[in-house]
Structures are given as structure tokens and as C-alpha cells.
Amino acid sequence: MEQFVRYVRGNSGYGQNDFLDNGDGTVTDRATGLMWQKADDEHGYNWQEALNYAESLILAGYNDWRLPNAKQLQSIVDYTRSPSTTSSAAIDPVFNVTLIINEAGQTDYPCYWTGTTQASTRTGQEGGNAAYVAFGRAMGYMNGQWQDVHGAGAQRSDPKAGDPADYSTGHGPQGDAVRIYNYVRCVRDAGTTPENQAPDTPGTPDGSSSGGIDTEYMYTSSTGDPEGDDVYYLFDWGDGTDSGWLGPYASGAQVNALHIWSEAGLYEMKVRAKDGNGNESEWSNALSVSIAGMPEERRGDVNNDGAIDVLDVLAVVRHVLERDPLVGDALDRADCDGNGDIDVLDVLGIVNVILGISECVPEASGVKRTPEIMKILDIR
């Protein structure tokens, strides 16, 4: 019988690895220039989940990890090793591999996804499968039992999504096991420096949403940096001024910032962050802050005698009943809740101060209708 041969030459070192354990959870193959994730994360994923895992992985300060293509993953297979011959995965021992129990109930090692989509000529199934490489037994269901059909190092394919229970006896003429939830070992190009990322967008500033002029208020926020870099913060107070860059703060640490508004109004304040490389985040969501025209410490002292007492209550009640309308600054001092109207809520707020229940704060929800308060309000 006539036979044909195709010869090849060059790259006599093909398939020979030169692994270096970097001591940071990564292994570099100096033969290929690829850096590998030293250990999988002990979880199986469908293909889309595997892609998401790789794209979000931050390891050893690198954020440019990816799923290897089929040729790259095949390059770290060690064909001198297998569960049957060496009781190990088909990979150099510098790598950590999760143990699994396979379809036959044997202790085994996982198959690992590649980023390579398997070609298909079946109508409606185009692009539905992706290649994986078996680092343990490549199981198939034949002759009524599960067995190692293809051997460690085999490249096969699985559906990118679905339920493995739908394939109780595998698929295809050799009954290839369908796991769908395969494992991931990410790769990146060694010797490259990934682009440094900006900090995440800070949270909406936390602090009082209302207050008075000439009063100092504290606001807080925090965010993290993808590379763990120190973070600086800039608060925009919404009045044409800002805090200047504050920091540095450790990634994830809370920052406090103080501000005094000098004019009454409604202000939209926000915060953004940057790292030491100057990469700036997006602005946070804005916090609306309503500032009244009277300093907080003077609010409630309607008659401006330096004390908040029943005389101030009576003055507001008489104003509400239209018996003796307040004018000028007295209107601002009587506006306990800072909403621009003088009403029963302002009376309640001042009485709360007298009884030591709360401060005369702008938030109307802070006032309390106690029996003592209602008795004081029973004025005709």
C-alpha cells in the first residue's frame, strides 16, 4: 500500500519547556515567553464564565490575563505524566492541579478550557463548542462503561453552556464525557507591562444632605484601586470650589473631607479618585445638599437672645397663627427644618431642643411629637 510522508525541520526545541516559579502565584515558561497562573481556583465554569473569570483576574499585580488558545495550553502538557502512569496530572509539578472525581468514580484531574471556538458544520450549532485540553483522563462511555478513551493531553470540545446531566452517556461515537463546567488556567504574555487602571468610581459622598451657611460639615467616601495603588480624592462641592486632591490613602480606606458653604442654595456635590500614576476615575453620583441662609447654631433662637427657650416657641406659634408675623433674620432663625417655610414642624424642632431630645436640625424627619410637645403647642 502506497504511503505518503510530510517532513518538517527547524525549532528542535519545540515542546521543551523552561519553567520558572516566580514565587507570586505565577509560572513563566521562558521557552515560549508565556506567564501562567500557577494554580487553578478549584472551580469549574462554563465557557462564558471562564472568559469572565480570566478577564477579571488580578494576579501578581497583572490584570491582562486571558484564556489560552488551544496551541498555548497544549504547550504545557507533559506527555510523560498521566494519572495511569505517574499518578499525576499531565503537567510539570511546578503547577498546582485540583483533584476531581471523574465519571467512573476515579480520582482524576480536570480538563481546562481554551479560548478557541471549535469549528462546526452542523446547522444551528456554529460556534457552540469550545476546545479544552484534558490534563487527566479523557473519559468516554463505550461498551457500557466509562473509560479513558483519549488519554491525558487530549484536545476535545464541550458545549459552551448547558446542563451536563443531558449527556449521561457522553456524546459522539466514542461517548466523550461532556462536563461543560471545566477548569481555568489563565495565561498572559511575560515581559509585558499591563496598562495601569484608574481607581474604581468612588461611592456617593456620605454626610448631611442639608444644613446652614457658615457651618462646617464632614463628608466621607471610599474606593479601591485594581492594582492596590494608593488613592487620592477630589471633592467638588458644587459651589465652584473643590477640596483639592486629598491623600494618599490606602486602597479601600475611607476619606473624610470638610466644607463650609457661605451662601444658601441647593448644591450637587461629588467626588472622584486618582492613583499615583495620575489615572482618574469617573465622578461619583452626586449628593444634593440644601443649605439654608442661617447658620445652624443660630437656628431656633428666634428672638436672638442667645438661648433657645419657650419664648422662641411662642414667637413661632404666634407667627404660624398669624398673630405676630416674624420679619427679617427672625424668619431664618425660626426656620428650624431649613425648608424655607415657617410651620408646625419648626415649632416641633425648637421644642425638641428645649426638651433635649434633639438638635434643631434641618431634617424634618428628626422632630418628634411627644406629649410634652403637643401640650406646649396647645396655645390659642
C-alpha positions as CSV (number, residue, x, y, z in Angstrom):
1,M,0.0,0.0,0.0
2,E,1.4,3.4,-1.0
3,Q,2.1,5.8,1.9
4,F,2.7,9.5,1.9
5,V,5.0,11.4,4.2
6,R,5.3,15.2,5.1
7,Y,8.5,16.2,6.7
8,V,9.3,19.2,8.8
9,R,12.5,20.9,10.0
10,G,13.6,23.6,12.4
11,N,12.9,24.5,16.0
12,S,14.3,21.4,17.5
13,G,13.4,22.7,21.0
14,Y,9.7,22.7,20.3
15,G,7.8,21.1,23.2
16,Q,10.6,21.7,25.6
17,N,9.6,23.9,28.5
18,D,11.7,26.1,30.7
19,F,9.6,26.9,33.7
20,L,10.4,29.5,36.4
21,D,8.3,29.7,39.5
22,N,8.1,33.4,40.1
23,G,7.0,33.0,43.8
24,D,3.9,35.1,43.4
25,G,1.4,32.6,42.1
26,T,2.7,32.7,38.6
27,V,5.0,30.5,36.5
28,T,6.9,31.8,33.4
29,D,7.8,29.4,30.6
30,R,10.9,31.0,29.3
31,A,10.8,28.7,26.2
32,T,7.5,30.3,25.0
33,G,7.5,33.7,26.7
34,L,4.2,32.9,28.4
35,M,3.3,33.5,32.0
36,W,0.9,31.1,33.6
37,Q,-1.4,31.0,36.6
38,K,0.3,28.6,38.9
39,A,-2.9,27.1,40.5
40,D,-6.4,26.9,39.3
41,D,-9.1,28.3,41.6
42,E,-10.6,24.9,42.3
43,H,-13.9,25.7,40.5
44,G,-15.4,24.6,37.2
45,Y,-17.0,27.2,34.8
46,N,-19.0,27.1,31.6
47,W,-17.1,28.8,28.8
48,Q,-18.6,32.3,29.1
49,E,-18.0,32.2,32.9
50,A,-14.4,31.1,32.2
51,L,-13.9,34.1,29.9
52,N,-15.3,36.4,32.6
53,Y,-13.1,34.9,35.2
54,A,-9.9,35.4,33.1
55,E,-10.8,39.0,32.2
56,S,-11.4,40.0,35.8
57,L,-8.4,38.1,37.3
58,I,-5.8,40.3,39.1
59,L,-2.8,38.2,40.0
60,A,0.7,39.2,40.9
61,G,-0.2,42.8,40.0
62,Y,-1.2,41.9,36.5
63,N,-4.7,42.4,35.1
64,D,-4.2,41.3,31.5
65,W,-4.9,37.6,31.9
66,R,-6.8,35.6,29.3
67,L,-7.8,32.1,28.4
68,P,-5.0,30.4,26.4
69,N,-5.7,29.3,22.9
70,A,-5.6,25.6,22.2
71,K,-1.9,25.7,21.0
72,Q,-0.8,27.6,24.0
73,L,-2.5,25.3,26.5
74,Q,-1.2,22.2,24.7
75,S,2.4,23.6,25.1
76,I,2.4,22.9,28.9
77,V,1.1,19.4,28.6
78,D,3.7,16.9,29.8
79,Y,3.1,13.7,27.9
80,T,5.5,11.8,30.2
81,R,2.9,12.2,33.0
82,S,-0.6,10.9,33.4
83,P,-2.9,9.5,36.2
84,S,-2.3,6.0,35.0
85,T,1.5,6.1,34.6
86,T,2.7,8.6,37.3
87,S,-0.5,9.1,39.4
88,S,-0.3,12.8,38.5
89,A,-1.8,15.3,36.1
90,A,-0.1,15.6,32.7
91,I,1.8,18.8,33.7
92,D,5.0,19.8,35.3
93,P,4.8,19.6,39.2
94,V,5.6,23.3,39.4
95,F,1.9,23.7,38.8
96,N,-0.9,23.0,41.2
97,V,-3.8,21.0,39.9
98,T,-7.2,20.4,41.6
99,L,-8.2,16.8,42.2
100,I,-11.6,15.7,41.0
101,I,-13.7,12.5,40.8
102,N,-14.4,11.5,37.2
103,E,-17.4,9.8,35.7
104,A,-16.0,6.3,36.6
105,G,-15.6,7.3,40.2
106,Q,-11.8,7.6,40.0
107,T,-9.6,10.3,41.5
108,D,-8.6,12.3,38.5
109,Y,-7.6,15.8,37.2
110,P,-9.7,18.4,35.3
111,C,-10.0,19.4,31.7
112,Y,-9.1,23.1,31.1
113,W,-10.9,25.5,28.8
114,T,-9.2,27.3,26.0
115,G,-10.4,30.5,24.3
116,T,-10.6,28.6,21.0
117,T,-14.0,28.0,19.5
118,Q,-14.4,24.6,17.8
119,A,-15.4,24.7,14.2
120,S,-18.8,23.0,13.4
121,T,-20.5,22.2,10.2
122,R,-23.8,21.4,11.8
123,T,-26.6,23.9,11.1
124,G,-27.6,25.8,14.2
125,Q,-24.5,24.7,16.2
126,E,-22.0,27.0,14.6
127,G,-19.7,28.4,17.4
128,G,-21.5,26.4,20.1
129,N,-18.5,24.4,21.3
130,A,-15.0,25.4,22.6
131,A,-11.9,23.4,22.8
132,Y,-10.5,22.0,26.1
133,V,-7.4,20.1,27.0
134,A,-7.5,17.1,29.3
135,F,-4.8,17.1,32.0
136,G,-6.2,13.9,33.5
137,R,-8.1,11.0,31.8
138,A,-10.1,12.0,28.7
139,M,-13.2,9.9,29.5
140,G,-15.7,8.3,27.2
141,Y,-18.6,6.0,27.5
142,M,-18.0,2.8,25.5
143,N,-19.1,-0.8,25.7
144,G,-21.4,0.1,28.6
145,Q,-18.8,1.7,30.8
146,W,-16.8,4.8,31.4
147,Q,-13.1,4.6,30.4
148,D,-10.1,6.7,29.4
149,V,-10.8,6.8,25.7
150,H,-8.4,9.5,24.5
151,G,-5.7,9.8,27.2
152,A,-4.2,12.6,29.1
153,G,-3.2,15.6,26.9
154,A,-6.1,15.0,24.5
155,Q,-7.8,18.1,23.0
156,R,-11.6,17.7,22.7
157,S,-14.5,20.1,22.8
158,D,-17.5,20.8,25.0
159,P,-20.7,22.9,24.6
160,K,-20.0,26.4,25.8
161,A,-23.2,26.2,28.0
162,G,-25.8,23.7,29.0
163,D,-26.5,21.0,31.6
164,P,-24.1,18.1,31.8
165,A,-27.0,15.9,33.0
166,D,-28.3,16.0,29.5
167,Y,-25.3,13.9,28.4
168,S,-25.4,11.0,30.9
169,T,-23.6,8.7,28.4
170,G,-21.5,11.3,26.7
171,H,-21.7,12.2,23.1
172,G,-20.3,11.2,19.7
173,P,-19.2,7.7,18.6
174,Q,-16.7,7.4,21.5
175,G,-19.1,8.7,24.1
176,D,-16.9,11.7,25.0
177,A,-17.7,12.9,28.5
178,V,-19.5,16.3,28.5
179,R,-18.7,18.3,31.6
180,I,-19.3,21.8,30.4
181,Y,-18.0,23.1,33.7
182,N,-14.3,22.8,33.0
183,Y,-11.5,24.5,34.9
184,V,-9.3,27.5,34.0
185,R,-5.6,28.2,33.9
186,C,-5.1,31.7,32.7
187,V,-2.1,33.0,30.7
188,R,-0.5,36.3,29.8
189,D,2.5,37.4,27.8
190,A,5.6,37.5,30.0
191,G,7.8,40.6,29.8
192,T,4.8,42.9,29.1
193,T,3.5,45.6,31.5
194,P,-0.3,45.9,31.6
195,E,-1.8,49.3,31.3
196,N,-2.3,50.7,34.8
197,Q,-6.0,51.1,35.5
198,A,-7.7,54.1,37.2
199,P,-9.3,53.5,40.6
200,D,-12.9,52.4,40.7
201,T,-15.6,55.1,40.9
202,P,-16.0,56.3,44.5
203,G,-19.2,55.9,46.3
204,T,-21.7,58.7,46.6
205,P,-20.4,61.1,49.4
206,D,-21.9,60.3,52.7
207,G,-23.0,63.1,55.0
208,S,-25.7,65.6,55.8
209,S,-28.0,66.4,52.9
210,S,-29.0,69.8,54.4
211,G,-27.6,72.4,56.7
212,G,-26.9,76.1,57.1
213,I,-24.4,78.6,55.9
214,D,-21.1,79.2,57.8
215,T,-21.3,75.7,59.3
216,E,-18.6,73.1,58.8
217,Y,-19.8,69.7,57.5
218,M,-18.0,66.4,57.1
219,Y,-18.4,64.0,54.1
220,T,-16.9,60.6,53.6
221,S,-16.3,58.3,50.6
222,S,-14.0,55.4,49.6
223,T,-13.0,53.4,46.7
224,G,-10.5,50.7,45.7
225,D,-7.7,50.6,43.1
226,P,-7.5,47.5,40.8
227,E,-3.7,47.3,41.3
228,G,-3.9,48.2,45.0
229,D,-2.3,51.6,44.5
230,D,-2.7,54.4,46.9
231,V,-5.7,56.6,46.1
232,Y,-6.2,60.4,46.1
233,Y,-9.6,62.1,46.3
234,L,-11.1,65.3,44.9
235,F,-14.4,66.6,46.3
236,D,-16.4,69.0,44.1
237,W,-18.6,71.0,46.5
238,G,-21.0,72.3,43.8
239,D,-20.3,75.9,44.7
240,G,-17.4,76.5,42.3
241,T,-14.8,75.2,44.8
242,D,-13.3,71.9,45.5
243,S,-11.2,70.2,48.2
244,G,-8.0,69.9,46.2
245,W,-6.5,66.4,45.9
246,L,-6.5,64.7,49.3
247,G,-4.2,61.8,50.1
248,P,-2.7,59.5,49.5
249,Y,-5.0,56.9,51.2
250,A,-4.7,53.1,51.1
251,S,-6.9,51.4,48.5
252,G,-10.3,50.9,50.1
253,A,-9.7,53.3,53.0
254,Q,-12.3,55.9,53.9
255,V,-11.5,59.6,53.3
256,N,-13.1,62.4,55.3
257,A,-13.4,66.0,53.9
258,L,-14.8,69.1,55.5
259,H,-16.6,72.0,53.8
260,I,-18.4,75.3,54.7
261,W,-21.0,76.8,52.4
262,S,-21.2,80.6,52.6
263,E,-24.4,81.1,50.6
264,A,-27.8,79.4,50.8
265,G,-28.8,77.2,47.9
266,L,-29.0,73.6,46.6
267,Y,-25.6,72.1,45.8
268,E,-24.7,69.0,43.9
269,M,-21.5,67.6,45.4
270,K,-19.5,64.7,44.1
271,V,-16.1,63.0,44.4
272,R,-13.6,61.4,42.1
273,A,-10.3,59.5,42.7
274,K,-6.9,59.0,41.1
275,D,-3.9,56.8,41.7
276,G,-0.3,57.8,41.9
277,N,0.1,57.4,38.2
278,G,-2.5,60.2,37.5
279,N,-5.2,57.8,36.3
280,E,-8.5,59.4,37.3
281,S,-11.8,57.6,38.0
282,E,-15.2,58.8,36.9
283,W,-17.1,61.2,39.1
284,S,-19.3,59.6,41.8
285,N,-23.1,60.0,41.9
286,A,-23.9,63.4,43.2
287,L,-25.3,64.1,46.7
288,S,-27.8,67.0,46.8
289,V,-27.2,69.3,49.8
290,S,-29.7,72.0,50.7
291,I,-28.1,74.9,52.6
292,A,-30.3,77.4,54.4
293,G,-29.4,81.1,54.9
294,M,-29.0,80.8,58.7
295,P,-26.0,79.1,60.4
296,E,-27.2,76.0,62.2
297,E,-26.1,77.1,65.7
298,R,-28.4,80.2,65.4
299,R,-31.4,78.4,64.1
300,G,-34.1,78.1,66.8
301,D,-33.0,81.2,68.7
302,V,-35.9,83.2,67.2
303,N,-35.6,86.3,69.4
304,N,-31.8,86.3,69.1
305,D,-31.2,86.4,72.9
306,G,-28.6,83.7,72.9
307,A,-30.9,81.0,74.3
308,I,-33.5,78.6,72.8
309,D,-36.4,78.6,75.2
310,V,-40.2,78.8,75.4
311,L,-40.1,82.4,74.3
312,D,-38.8,81.2,70.9
313,V,-41.6,78.6,70.7
314,L,-44.2,81.2,71.4
315,A,-42.8,83.6,68.8
316,V,-43.0,80.8,66.1
317,V,-46.5,79.8,67.2
318,R,-47.8,83.4,67.0
319,H,-46.2,83.6,63.6
320,V,-47.9,80.4,62.5
321,L,-51.3,81.6,63.9
322,E,-50.7,84.9,62.0
323,R,-50.9,86.9,65.3
324,D,-47.5,88.4,65.3
325,P,-45.6,87.7,62.0
326,L,-41.8,87.4,62.1
327,V,-39.6,89.5,59.9
328,G,-36.0,89.8,58.8
329,D,-33.4,87.4,60.3
330,A,-36.0,86.2,62.8
331,L,-37.6,84.3,59.8
332,D,-34.4,82.4,59.1
333,R,-33.8,81.6,62.8
334,A,-37.4,80.3,63.1
335,D,-36.9,78.0,60.0
336,C,-35.7,75.1,62.1
337,D,-36.1,72.5,59.4
338,G,-34.5,74.7,56.8
339,N,-37.2,74.2,54.1
340,G,-38.0,77.9,53.7
341,D,-41.4,77.7,55.4
342,I,-42.3,78.5,59.0
343,D,-44.8,75.9,60.1
344,V,-45.6,73.5,62.9
345,L,-42.5,71.3,62.1
346,D,-40.3,74.3,63.1
347,V,-42.2,74.6,66.4
348,L,-41.7,70.9,67.0
349,G,-38.0,71.2,66.2
350,I,-37.5,74.0,68.7
351,V,-39.4,72.2,71.4
352,N,-37.2,69.2,70.8
353,V,-34.1,71.3,71.5
354,I,-35.7,72.6,74.8
355,L,-36.5,69.1,75.9
356,G,-33.0,67.9,75.0
357,I,-34.5,65.4,72.5
358,S,-32.5,66.5,69.5
359,E,-30.8,69.5,68.0
360,C,-32.7,72.0,65.8
361,V,-31.7,70.1,62.7
362,P,-32.8,70.8,59.1
363,E,-34.2,67.3,58.6
364,A,-37.9,67.5,59.4
365,S,-37.9,63.7,60.0
366,G,-35.8,64.3,63.1
367,V,-38.6,66.0,65.1
368,K,-40.7,64.0,67.5
369,R,-44.3,64.6,68.5
370,T,-44.1,63.8,72.2
371,P,-47.0,64.5,74.7
372,E,-44.8,67.3,76.2
373,I,-44.5,68.9,72.8
374,M,-48.2,68.7,72.0
375,K,-49.0,70.2,75.3
376,I,-46.8,73.2,74.6
377,L,-48.4,73.5,71.2
378,D,-51.9,73.7,72.6
379,I,-51.8,77.5,72.5
380,R,-54.7,79.5,71.2
